[in-house]
């Protein structure tokens, strides 16, 4: 099992979600986050007030996947979240040792 | 009755309930079953322990004490001991008793106290004292109970009244707040939520603790009857929920709403209802219970006071603000009605609501009841039943419109003025995003906006200025009242339904075409800003450009932004996350900056505007469009965005007049301000000259813009307030002002003597808020001009000083946008020098010259 965390542009979320649903991924955790990588922020002025937008809004998707689905999901996110511009986001993958469904204590991929 | 027999009895009670036996009988039967079981077990345990249990009494408390035991409710019981010795002696007996109850499947919540302990008030356990109010003897030593019931508690409860009242008030308000202070939840908790059974019980306790007298109880007989009907209805639901969920879960979920509606739960009129219609009945009953509780919370001051306290309150009297001969008055921060009969005049009633909306002062429950009395008696003649749009506008445009609209809705006055609103009355729309009914959501949007006067949290801080400076707030509030009406109509798209509702409302209330257009825009696009924030890249200039194109001008942007803020906020308390609020703000800022920085990028080419030409021709009754084309060609597109075809036509009429008189003016009063439109051929220092004349006449410029067409005709608009009420006190001065303005603009009279004659005293007034002067040049935003942004402390004559400095240094104003926020001036000028952008050296010298002016 792998845990996938993807940081994406908020504007791409609907497309990513729809595409994931098509490949059979219904469940995910979505968090509103702010941050930046190489895409630095910018300075904005409104009515004389200057402020730096250094942490840009992004969405973080988290899901734990059975090994066989990992590459499909990664490809799907790459395809739908990519605009080709700086700030498109990143995908992180990490190994998960165990998953347990609290309701019936099922373990492993059955619990996903 | 124990074990299988008790189970059989429980099944029988359930079957009877499902066959139509009332909830009241059901809970009584369950209570009787529990009583007999507990008494039997208690007797058995006493027998086993070879004791007769002197000094030990078993009591039922809380709901069980009131003989209201729902199928899966806990049994609240108290072991009452005559002494400490008894407490120690009966420990093993109680332990056995509790174990047996547990094994038999009873859910028990038990406590133990000695008589001595019951005399003391437990400051951190008000719930226990409140539960004791509903004590009932079950088994054991009845003398111990008698002592508690007739000797100890009457005295200690009397002493503890202030404490109990305060604690009950606190607990109740905390509970109501936990549920957002509204009955209108899509999946309400029928016990704990506002309008639930807990409301009824809290009201009963409040009256009980306050020692309400018999005659007061009689006066409330009608209300009590209504309440009991509501209690029966909600009790039926609660029994149904317990049986359906097989546990003590009181949430009326969508699924169970459908089930309840299907079996017409609590309804005996034989009318079949779908879930949404049945929920409307629920909300009506919940409203009855909630209102009764709120009235009791407000009136808890009936608490008997000590002689000293009574003396001091009589000497001080209630805090009353002067009434100016009106039939209502502010007393202790609430509006009270002094003359109930006056409320049969709708003009007076609306006058009261207007005052409430202006001051943010709510009506007392008593005042509301006074108006309700008039409303419920059709035999009383109602005077001035028709409410005009200007009267309604007063309420909608005030600082606290929700303070008036909320009671207007409760009283049925809102639907009297706006019958379309009845379509969403208590309407449940099933989705997992909205928490409230549609009418509640709509009113909440307005309340979230009025909170911006003093934002309760960081999410609102950025939007505060928008709310305070918004133009035509009434149109925004009107749009919010209408924006979701379509959800109560049989239409595919609720926006289309809401627009239909606008059509009928606008026709009935006689909105002007411009007003209707603005409201139409807000309703039609009420989801667009939110969609752009969430589904588009708001850092992409093309997104901003497209969004700005849809919104078309700053005023609309401001209204749409506030509407979106309120609409998301009122979905549920968590819907507007700080992240979303920030995204919304960034889209607003980017679009606003787009408007001010791209003004001269888009110039008007009239051959693209056939429809507009025809409209202007029709409004101005022009024979053809050639002259109109000449007039419009080359104006910035913003000119179209901020003026309606009718206004453009009136400008065109002025343009035609230039042949007779070289300076054409149009002066109009708009609310408390004036707007001056001036058309003339471009000439040096024109803008500063007009600003100077206005300053010389003592006028305070709050907004202005200056545009020029391709033919060099300048159209300047100034919005100003008449600081010294010159025009109001001396209407003849208006004509003198026009003549004076034309003569000075034409160079026939000098400006300086007029400026010198202005009382300089006003210049000396200290500013309320200090604003640091700041000038910024921007060479990138425009292809042809240099943008100059000025932020400074406002003062009389400032715009004249700025304009003169620009003219003196040879700068030509291509476009100007002048705005003020309180005492802060925010000006944007598009400048050229001999047709080119300003050089760096010119920017530097201009910056220095301006800083001197701004720091004066």
Interface residues (C-beta under 8 A of the other chain):
Chain A: X9 X10 X11 X13 X14 X32 X33 X34 X42 X44 X45 X46 X47 X48 X53 X56 X57 X83 X87
Chain B: X533 X534 X535 X536 X537 X538 X539 X577 X579 X580 X582 X583 X586 X589 X590 X592 X593 X774 X776 X789 X791 X821 X824 X826
